[in-house]
Amino acid sequence: MADAGLDEVLARVHRDEWARVVATLARRFGDLDVAEDATAEAFATAVERWRADGVPANPGAWLTTTAGNKALDRVRRESRRDAKQRQAHMLTDQLAGPPEPTGAVEDERLRLLFTCAHPALAREARIALTLRLVGGLTVAEIGHAFLVQEATVAQRITRAKAKIKAAGIPWRVPAEDDLPARLDGVLTVLYLVYNEGYLASGADADPVRADLTGEAIRLTRLVRELLPDDGEVAGLLALMLLTEARRTARVSSSGELVTLDQQDRGAWDHELVTEGHALVRDRITSGRAPGRYQVLAAINAVHTDAPDARETDWSQVVALYDRLARLDPSPVVALNRAIAVAELDGPQVALAQVEPLADRLARYHAFHATRADLLRRLGRSAEARAAYDRAIGLARNSAEMAYLTRRRDELPAAEGR
C-alpha cells in the first residue's frame, strides 16, 4: 500500500479504535499508563507491519490483541516478585478467556468514561483525563477547551492517574446506582468532545471533525438509554442534534466559517432538527425545572425554528439566557447573552455589557471577535481592527480564522493612510 493510502487508513483507524483499545486494556489491566503506552506501541507496530503485510481484515481486533500482548510483556518485565508473575499469568488467562460481564454499561468507551468520572477525583482532573482517554483529544485541545495552559492540563491528567493508583480506585463496571452520581462529569465531557469536533482546534486540522461530533452523539444516546428519565441527558442530546443539524452548512466551499445568520437553512438536516425539537418539547411539558443543557437546547430550538434569521425571536433568546445565567453565572454565558441583546437592543447596549468581561475572558477568542463585531457596527473601525487582530491571534480553528480575517480586511482604511 502506498504511504499516503496507509497514512489515511491509520488516521481513520486511530480515530475509530484508539479510545476503544485503551478502554479495553484499562479495564483488564487496571493501569492507565500501561493501557495508553501499550496502545501507542501497537499503533507504532501497525505502521511497520501493515506497510509490509497489508491492513488486516479487522484492524481493531488486531490492535487490541497486539496492545494486549505488549501490555503483558510490560507487566512481566516489571515483575520482581512471584505475586507479580502470578498476576501476569492471570492476565494472560483473562485475555484468552471470555470477556467479563458488561453490567449496566455495555460500551467499552462509555464504561471507561463513567469510570474516569469517579467522585474521588477532582472535577477538573476527571474531565481532563476522560477527554484525553475517551475523546482522544490532545493536551493542547483540552487546554483550549478550558482556557488554561497546556502544562496545567498535563498536571491534572498526571495527578488523576496517580490518584487512581494511590487510592486503588477499581477499573470496574459501575453499578446502576453509581451512574447518577457520576453523570454531571460525564455530560460535561461529552459536551466538550462535541464542541471540539464542531469547532476543531488547530489551524492545520479540519475545521469540523465529524468523527468527534458523531462519537459524542453516539455516546450521549447510550447514556439516554441508561437514564431515559433524566432531563439533562435529554437536553444535552437535543442540544447536540440541533447543533449537528447545521454542521454541513457551517463551512463554505472555500473553507471559511459561515455564521448562523448567513447559513443556507435548506441545507440543514431537518430530521435532526425535528428530533431535537421533539426532545425540547418533551422536557418543557414534563413540568420539571430545566437544567443548563435543557436551556441551551431551548435556545437552539428557537434559532432552528426560525425559517429565516431575520425572524428569530430574540426576546425569547434573551429571556432564555437570563434563565441560563441563574443556573450558570459564567462570563461565557454573559457574553452569549450580550450577542443576543445586540440583536434586540443594538450594539451600543451590548458593548456596555461585553466590556466588563475583558479581564475574565482575555484569552477567549470569541470575546474579542464579539467585541470587534460590535465596534464595527458602531463605526469604530480602528478599535474593531485591533479587536479582530486579537481574536485572530487567539483563534485555533482554520475556518474561523479565515472568517475573522476577511471581516477585519473589509473594515474601512484608517484615516491618514
N, C-alpha and C positions, 0 to 999 in steps of 0.2 A: 504494500500500500504506500502511495506517495506520502511524503512527510506532511503536506498540507491537509490531505484527507485524514491521516491518522490524528493530527492535532485537533481537527474538528470533532472526530469521534471521541477522543479523550476529553475534550472540553464538555461535550454533551453528557458523557458517562459520569464525569466528575459532578456535574450539576445534578444528575439524576440519582447517583449512588453514594456520594461521599457521606451524607448525613446518615443514610440507612446503614452503611457498613460501620461507621463509628458507633451508632446506636447499638448495633448487634454486639460489637465487641465490648462496649462499655457495660452492657447488661451481663455478658458472660464472664468478663474478667474483673469487673468491679473497679477498674482503674482507667481514668480518662486519659492520662498520659500514654499508657500502653495502647489504648484504643486509637488515639489520634496518630501516634508515631507509627503503629503497625499499618494503619490505613494509608498513611503517606508513603510508607515503604512499598506497599502493594501497588500503588499508582506508579511509583518510580519503576518498579519491575515491569509493569504493564507497558511502559514506553519502550522498553527493550524487547520484551517477548512478543508483543503484538506487532512490532515492526518486522520481526523475523518470521513469526509463525502465523500472523493474521489475527484479527479480532475474534475472540471466542464467540460461540453462539449465544451464550448467556454471560455478558460481561459482569453483571452484578454478582452472580454466583462465583465466578472466577475470582473476583476481587475479594469477596467475603472469605473464600477458602484460603487464598494467598495471605490475606491480612491475618486470619486466624492462626495460620502456621507461623507467621513471623512473630505474632504476639506470644505464642507458645515458646518459640525459640528464645525470646527475650526473658520470659519467666524462668526458663531453665538455666539460662546464662547467669541470672541473678540469684539462683538458688544456692544457698550456702548451708542450709540445714535440711535434714531429712523431711521435716514438715513442709518446707518449700517444694521439695521434689515431689512429695505426695500431692501437693496442690497442683503441680504441673500435670501429673498423670490424671488427676481428677478432671482438669480442664480438657485434656485430650478426650476423655470419655464423654464429656459433656458436649463437645463439638461434634463428636461422631454420632451421638445418640439423638433421640427426638428432641425438638425444642421444648423449653419449659412452657407451662400454660401461660397464656397471654393475659388472662384476667380481665379487668374492666376495660383496659385499653388495648386494642388489638393491632395497632400500627406501631412499628418499632420507633419511628421518629417521634410520634406523638407521646409514646410512653417515656422516651428519653426527655422530652420537653417537660412533662409533668414531674419527672424525677428531678430535673435541674431546678424546678420551681419549689424545692423543699423549703419550708419556712425557717429551717435552721440557718440558711444562707441569707445574707443581707440582700435586700431587694435589688439594688444596683448590680450586685455580683451575680444574682440569679439571671437577670436579664442579659447581662453581657455574656455570661457563659453559654446560655441557650441560643443566643443569636449566633455565637461562634460555632457551636456544635450542630444545632438543628438547622439554623438558617444558612450556615455556610458563609456568613459574612466575614470579611477581613476585619482586623483590629481598626484599620483606618475607617472603614464603613461604619462600624459601631460607634467610633468616636464622633463621626459626623452626625449620626442619628441622635447622640446625646449632647452634642455641642460641647464635648470635652476633649482633652488632649489624648493622643493615642497611648501615651505612657500610662495614663490613668486607667484606660480600658484594660491594658495588659496587666496592670496590677490587680484589677478586680477579678480578672479571669484566673490569675495565678492564686490569689487568695481563696477563691471559691473552690478550686481544686484541692488546695491544702486543707481547707475546712472539711471537705468531704472525706479526705483520708484521715485527718486527725479525729473527727467526730465519729468515724465509722458509719457514715450515712450509707445505707444499703442501696444498691442499684437494683431495686426490685420493682415489680409491677405495683403501682399504687392501688390500694383498695378503693372501692367506690366511695367510702366515707371520707377518703383523703382528697378526693378531687375538688370539691368546692373550696376548701381552704387554700388550694394552690391555683385557683382559677384566675385571680387577678394578674399574677405574674405571667401566666400562660397567655392570656389575652393581650397583655402588653407586648409580649414578644411577637406574637402573630401579627399584630398591628404594625410593629416596627419592620418586620420582614416584608410585609406587604408594601409599606411605604418605600423601603429601599428598592424594591422592584419597580414601583410606579415612577420613582424619580431617582434613578440609579446614580450612585456616586462614581466619580472617576471620569475625567474628560475623554479618556480613550475607550470607556465602556459603552455598551449600547445604552441609549438614554432611557429606555424602558426594558426591564428584564421580565419577560413573561414567565420565565421559569420560577422566579421568586413569587410573583403575584399569584400564579396558579397553585403553587405549593401552599402558600398561606391560606388561600381559599379552600383547598382540599382539606387541610388540617382543621380549619375552622368548622367545616361541615362535619368532620368527625367529632369534634367537641360538641357540636349541637346534637348529634346523635346520642352522645353520652348524657347530656344535660339539656333535654328538649324544652324544659320549662324555664330555663334561665334567660332573663330578659337581656342581659348584657351580651351573652353569646349570640342571641338572635340579632341584637343591634350591631355587633361587630360584623357578622356575616352580611347583613343588609348594607352596611357602610362599604364593605369591600365590593359587593356586587354592583352597587350604584356607581362606584368609582371605576371598577373594571369595565363597566359598560362603555365608558368613554375612552378607553385606552387607545384604540386604533385611530381615534381622531385627534389624539393629543400631540402628535409629532408630524410635521409636514414632510412632504417628499424630499425637501432639501435638508431635513434634519433639524428643523427649528421647532421649539415649543409653540403650540397653538393654545392660547388661553381659552378659558371656558366660554367667554362671550363671542369668540371667533370660530368656535368649532362647528363642523357640519353635523348637526344633530340627527340628520338622516343616516349618518354613518355609525351612530351608536348601536350597541347590541340591545335591542329593545326587549328581548327575552330576559336578559339580566335586569333591566330596568323594572320590568313587570314583577319579577321575583323579589327584587329589593323593596319595591313599593308595598308588596303584599306583606312582607315581614314587618315593615314600619307600621302599617295599618293594624296588624295583629297586636303589636305591642301597645299602640295607642288605645285600642279597645280593651286591653287587659285590665285597665283601671289601676295599674301599679305605677308608682313614681318612676320615671325613666332614669337610667344611669347615663354616664358620659357617652358611651358608644351609641346608645339609643338616640340621644340628642344629636350627635354628629350625623347619624344615619338620617334623621328627620331633616336636617339642614340640606343634606344631599338630595333627599326626596323632593324638597322644594325646588332646587336647581334643575333636577331632571324632569320635573313635572311641567316646567315652562316650555312651550313649543318654540319660543324664541327668547334669547337672552333679555331682550327689552321687556318681556312680560314677566320676568322674575318678581316674585312678591318679596321685595327687600325688607319691608316692615316685618314680615314673618321671620325672615332670616335673622334680623337683628334681635327680635324677641327670643328666638331660639338660642342665639349666642348669649343673651342675658341669662338665660336658664343654665347654659353650659358654664358660664363664668361663676355661678354659685356652686357648681359641682367641682370645677377645676379652675380656680382663680390664677391661672398662669399667664405670663406675659405673651405667650404664643396665642392663647385664646383671645386676649385683649387685642392683639394685632389683627387677627382674623375678623374680629367684631368691627374694628375700625375700617377694614376694607369694605364691609357691608354698609357701614354708616356713610362712607363716601358716596355710595350709590343712592342713598336715601336723603342725606342732608348736605352733600357736597364735599369737595376735597379739603376745604379750609377747616371745617369741623372735624373731619377725620384726622387731619395732620396734627391738630391740637391734642388728639388722643394718642397718636403714634409717638410724638416727640418724647414724652416722659418714659418711654420704654427703652430708650437708647442704651442706657448702662447695662440693663439685663440682657439685651439682645444684640450686643455689639458684634458678636461673632456669627450672627444668624443672617445669612444672605437675604432671606425673604424680608427681613426688616428693612434693609437698605433698598431692596427692589421696590417694596411698597412705598417707602418714603420718596424714592426717585419718581415714581409714577404720580404721586400726589403733587410733588413740586412741579413736575412737567405740566400737569393740568392747571396749575396756578400761574404758569408762565415764568417760573423762577428757574430758568434754564441752566444757569451756571451751577446752582446748588443741585439741581437734578443730575447734571453730568457727574458731579463729584460723588453723588449717592449711587449712580449707576456703576461708576468705576469701583466703588467699594463692594457692591453686590457681585459684580463680575469676578472680583478678586477672591471672594469667599465661596462662590458657587462651584459645584463639582459635577454638575450634570451638563453634558455637552449641548443638549437641545436648549436648556435654559440659558446657558452662556451665550448661545447664538442669538436667542431672542433678546436678551438684555443688551447685547452689543448693538443689534440693529436699532433698538429703541434709543439707545444713547446717541448713535450716529445720526439719527433723524432729528435730534434737537437743533434748534437754530444756532448758527455760529455765534460765538461771543463777540460783543461789540469791540471794535478796535483791532480786529484781526485783519 
